[in-house]
Amino acid sequence: MNRIFGSSASKKPKASLQDAIASTDARVASIEVKVRKLDAELMRYKEQMSKLRNGPGKNAIQQRALRTLKQKKMYEAQIAQLTQQAFNMESAALTTENLRNTMATVDAMQTANKEMRKQYGKIDIDKIENMHYDMEDLLEQANEIQETLARSYEVPDEIDEADLEAELDALALEEEEEGTSYLADLNKVPDFIDEPPVEVPEAPERPEAIKTTG
C-alpha cells in the first residue's frame, strides 16, 4: 500500500541547522544577482529618459522604470528577510554549540568528581596521622642516636678549664726551652776536634823564564 501512494519505507534525514543556513545564503546570493540586473535596467532607462522630451515615449519608459524599481524593492526586502533568518539560525547554531560544549564540560567534571571520591575513599586519615606521629618518633630517635655517637669519651667531664690553660702554658714553655737548647747546640764546637786546624802556606809563584836572544 505504501508503494501505491508513493511513500517510501525509509525516512529522509532531516536537514541540519548548518544545511539550512547554507541554503538561505545561496538564495540570498541568487536574489542579489537579480537585483544587479535590475540596477542595470534602471540605469538604461534613466539614460533613455534623459535624451527624450516630455511625451508619450518618455512616459512609457518611465512606467517601465517604475515597474523595475518596484521589483527591485521587493527583492531587496526578500534579501533583508533571508539575511535576518540566516542571522537567527547562526545565533541558534552558536548557542547550540555552546550548550554542547557546556554539557561536555559538565560530564567531564562529573566523571572527575566520581573518580576523586573513589580515590579519596581509599585514604584513611587516621592512618596518615599515625604515620605522621611515627615519623616524628623515628626522627627523635635518630637525633638521640646521633648525639650518643658524637659523645666524646677521652676528656673527663670533671676537668677544670683553669687546669687545661695551665697545662697549655707549660707546654709552650717547654717548647721555648727546647728551641733555646737546640740553638745552643748548633753554636757549640764539636767534641771530636782536639786542635785548631793548621793553615798550610801557599806555594810561591814560579818566575817566568828569561827569554834569550840569539
NORMOUR-V51867 format. One record per backbone hydrogen bond with DSSP energy under -1.0 kcal/mol. NH is the residue of the N-H (numbers start at 1). CO is the residue of the C=O. If there is no record, write none. Layout:
nh:NH co:CO
nh:NH co:CO
This chain:
nh:5 co:1
nh:7 co:2
nh:20 co:16
nh:21 co:17
nh:22 co:18
nh:23 co:19
nh:24 co:20
nh:25 co:21
nh:26 co:22
nh:27 co:23
nh:28 co:24
nh:29 co:25
nh:30 co:26
nh:31 co:27
nh:32 co:28
nh:33 co:29
nh:34 co:30
nh:35 co:31
nh:36 co:32
nh:37 co:33
nh:38 co:34
nh:39 co:35
nh:40 co:36
nh:41 co:37
nh:42 co:38
nh:43 co:39
nh:44 co:40
nh:45 co:41
nh:46 co:42
nh:47 co:43
nh:48 co:44
nh:49 co:45
nh:50 co:46
nh:51 co:48
nh:59 co:55
nh:60 co:56
nh:61 co:57
nh:62 co:58
nh:63 co:59
nh:64 co:60
nh:65 co:61
nh:66 co:62
nh:67 co:63
nh:68 co:64
nh:69 co:65
nh:70 co:66
nh:71 co:67
nh:72 co:68
nh:73 co:69
nh:74 co:70
nh:75 co:71
nh:76 co:72
nh:77 co:73
nh:78 co:74
nh:79 co:75
nh:80 co:76
nh:81 co:77
nh:82 co:78
nh:83 co:79
nh:84 co:80
nh:85 co:81
nh:86 co:82
nh:87 co:83
nh:88 co:84
nh:89 co:85
nh:90 co:86
nh:91 co:87
nh:92 co:88
nh:93 co:89
nh:94 co:90
nh:95 co:91
nh:96 co:92
nh:97 co:93
nh:98 co:94
nh:99 co:95
nh:100 co:96
nh:101 co:97
nh:102 co:98
nh:103 co:99
nh:104 co:100
nh:105 co:101
nh:106 co:102
nh:107 co:103
nh:108 co:104
nh:109 co:105
nh:110 co:106
nh:111 co:107
nh:112 co:108
nh:113 co:109
nh:114 co:110
nh:115 co:111
nh:116 co:112
nh:117 co:113
nh:118 co:114
nh:119 co:115
nh:120 co:116
nh:121 co:117
nh:122 co:119
nh:123 co:120
nh:128 co:124
nh:129 co:125
nh:130 co:126
nh:131 co:127
nh:132 co:128
nh:133 co:129
nh:134 co:130
nh:135 co:131
nh:136 co:132
nh:137 co:133
nh:138 co:134
nh:139 co:135
nh:140 co:136
nh:141 co:137
nh:142 co:138
nh:143 co:139
nh:144 co:140
nh:145 co:141
nh:146 co:142
nh:147 co:143
nh:148 co:144
nh:149 co:145
nh:150 co:146
nh:151 co:148
nh:159 co:156
nh:164 co:160
nh:165 co:161
nh:166 co:162
nh:167 co:163
nh:168 co:164
nh:169 co:165
nh:170 co:166
nh:171 co:167
nh:172 co:168
nh:173 co:169
nh:174 co:170
nh:175 co:171
nh:176 co:172
nh:177 co:173
nh:178 co:174
nh:179 co:175
nh:180 co:176
nh:181 co:177
nh:182 co:178
nh:183 co:179
nh:184 co:180
nh:185 co:181
nh:186 co:182
nh:187 co:183
